Amino acid sequence: MNPYLTILLLLVSNIFMTIAWYGHLKLQEMKIISNSTPLFFVILLSWMLALIEYMCQVPANRYGFQGNGGHFTLLQLKVVQEVLSITVFTVFTVLFFKGETFHWNHYAAFGCLILAVYLVFK
């Protein structure tokens, strides 16, 4: 499998994961759902989004893994997934939750992530 396709599938997976995990908070903020919306409904909505996440995540890991003819070791797949997850979450937070701010320590943390990717692929 093309390594860029693996990364693209992981990216799409993380977008759906972030929306599934945190999207209901934005829906509350937008007054589409309320605090009194049954938790079961919110969980069901999140599960529906998580299904799409898994439909991208599982093939990305399966076909991206070296043991299956892919380009990445298991550790490399996990580090790429985590970096994408934090990046997607940060973009989601900054774009959709205007009260959240980005500070120097966040930049330092991203620098550490870049270093982690470098070291894992070294």
C-alpha positions in Angstrom: 0.0 0.0 0.0 1.1 3.5 -0.8 2.4 5.1 2.5 0.6 8.3 1.6 -2.7 6.4 1.4 -2.0 5.0 4.8 -1.4 8.5 6.2 -4.5 9.8 4.4 -6.7 7.1 5.9 -5.2 7.8 9.3 -6.0 11.5 8.9 -9.6 10.9 7.9 -9.9 8.4 10.7 -8.7 11.0 13.2 -11.0 13.7 11.9 -14.0 11.4 12.5 -12.6 10.3 15.9 -12.2 13.9 17.0 -15.7 14.8 15.9 -17.1 11.6 17.6 -15.4 12.4 20.9 -15.8 16.2 21.0 -18.4 17.2 18.5 -21.3 16.9 20.9 -19.7 19.6 23.0 -19.8 21.9 20.0 -23.4 20.9 19.3 -24.2 21.9 22.9 -22.5 25.2 22.4 -24.5 25.8 19.2 -27.8 24.9 21.1 -28.5 22.0 18.7 -28.5 19.6 21.7 -28.8 20.5 25.3 -27.4 19.3 28.6 -30.7 17.5 29.0 -30.2 15.5 25.8 -30.1 11.8 26.9 -26.6 10.6 27.1 -27.6 7.4 25.3 -28.5 9.6 22.2 -25.1 11.3 22.4 -23.3 8.0 22.7 -25.2 6.5 19.7 -24.4 9.6 17.6 -20.7 9.2 18.6 -20.7 5.5 17.8 -22.1 6.2 14.3 -19.2 8.5 13.7 -16.7 6.1 15.3 -17.9 3.4 12.8 -16.6 5.7 9.9 -13.4 6.2 11.9 -12.8 2.5 12.2 -13.6 2.0 8.5 -10.5 4.1 7.8 -8.3 3.2 10.8 -8.4 -0.6 10.4 -7.4 -0.6 6.7 -4.7 2.0 7.3 -3.1 -0.1 10.0 -3.7 -3.4 8.2 -2.3 -2.3 4.9 0.3 0.1 6.2 1.9 -2.5 8.5 5.2 -3.9 7.2 4.1 -7.4 8.2 1.4 -7.1 5.6 3.6 -5.6 2.9 3.2 -2.0 4.0 5.8 0.6 4.7 5.5 1.1 8.5 6.5 -0.8 11.6 3.9 -1.0 14.3 5.6 1.6 16.4 5.9 4.0 13.4 2.1 3.5 12.6 1.3 4.4 16.2 3.4 7.5 16.4 2.0 8.7 13.0 -1.5 8.1 14.3 -0.8 10.0 17.6 0.7 13.0 15.8 -2.2 13.1 13.5 -4.6 12.8 16.4 -3.1 15.7 18.3 -2.8 17.8 15.2 -6.4 17.2 14.2 -7.6 17.9 17.7 -5.6 21.1 17.9 -7.0 22.4 14.6 -10.5 21.3 15.6 -10.2 23.1 19.0 -8.8 26.3 17.5 -11.3 26.5 14.7 -14.5 25.4 16.5 -13.9 26.4 20.2 -13.0 30.1 20.0 -12.3 30.3 23.8 -9.4 27.9 23.5 -6.0 29.6 23.1 -2.6 28.3 21.9 0.3 29.0 24.2 4.1 28.6 24.0 4.0 25.3 25.8 1.7 23.9 23.0 4.3 24.9 20.4 7.0 23.2 22.6 4.9 20.1 22.8 4.5 20.0 19.0 8.3 20.4 18.7 8.6 17.3 21.0 6.2 15.4 18.7 8.3 16.3 15.6 11.3 15.0 17.5 9.5 11.8 18.4 8.6 11.2 14.8 12.2 11.9 13.8 13.5 9.4 16.4 11.0 6.7 15.6 11.8 6.8 11.9 15.6 7.1 12.5 
